[in-house]
Amino acid sequence: MKNYITLKENRDFSRLYHRGKSFVSPVLVTYILKNKSNNLRYGITTGKKIGNAVKRSRSRRVIRASFSELFDNVKPGYDFIFVARGKTPFVKSYVVKNAMEQAFKEAGIMK
């Protein structure tokens, strides 16, 4: 059972880009912001710099899989945006998971 909601609207992405705290790693950029609900919400961005559609889709799959493994250990009430970087489609999922976990620890939102 999933306990998170995906962000789809431009205003949500803009709000996180402008007000959220960013954490950068070689494979992932993470924006984090507290929301007013008790839900975890996330969005994924993969630009054309990443590569063709196959590479962008792989990046999204790897990010989604990493987040699904970690969301049980994250405090509720936060919004996330994960931005894929150039290395993202070429690394294994555990590398992305470690980068995501490091960002969550730096932000202090791990249970």
N, C-alpha and C positions, 0 to 999 in steps of 0.2 A: 504494500500500500504506500502510495507516495504522499508525503506531507509537505509538498512544495508546489508553488504556482510559477508558471513561466511568464516573464514579462514580454509583452508584445507591442505596447504602444510607445510611440516616439517620446511622449512627454515623460514617461517613466525612465527611459534611457537618458534623456537630457538632464533630468533631475539628478540622477546618479553621477553622470559625467561632471556636473558642475558642483554638486554638494558632497559627493562621496569621497572617501579616502581611498587612494590608489596604492596598490602594492605591485611592484614590477619584478618579474623574473625573466630569464631568457626564453621561456616557452609560454608565458601567460601573464596578462595584466589583469588584476582583479580590482574592481571598484566595490566598496562596501559602504552601506548607509543603513542606519536604523530606520525601520518603518513604524507606523502607528498601529499595525495589527500584530497578531501573534503568529503570523505565517512567515515561512521562508519563501522568498520570491527570487527568481534568477532569470537572467537573459544571457545569450551568447552572441557575440559579434565576430564574424570572420570576413575581413575585407578582401578585395581582389589582389592585394599584395601577397596574400598567402599562396595563391596559385590558382589552378583551374578548379572546376566544380568538384572534382574527385577529392582534391586536397582539402578544400574548404569543408566538404562533408565529413571527411575523416577527422578533421580538427574538431568539428562540432560533436561527433560521436565520442571522441576521446574525452572531451571536456564534460559531456553529459554523464559518461560512465564514471569519471572521477568524482563528480559532485554527488552522484547517487550513492557512492560508497561512503562519502564523508558526511552527508547531511544529518545522519543520526547523532553525530558528535558536535553539531553546531547549535548554539543557543537560538531559540526561535525569535522572530521579530526583526529580521534583517533582509535587506535587498542586496543582490549581487549582480554584477555584470562581469562576465569573463570575456576578455578580448584575446583572440588567438594571435600569435606572433609567427614569424617566418619559420621557426623551427618546429612549431606545434605538430604539423602533419607527419613529421619524420621521426618523432620520438615515441617510445612506448608509453602506455597509459599510466604506469606507476610514476613516471617522471612528472607528468602533469599533476597527478594526485599529490605528490610530494610538494610541488610548487604551490598548489592550492592549500594544502595543509599548513605550509609555512606562512602563507598570507593570513589564514584564519588565526594562527597562533600570534602573529604580530599584532593583529587587530584585537586580540583578547576575546574572541567569541567562541572558542572551543569549550565544551562542557568539561 
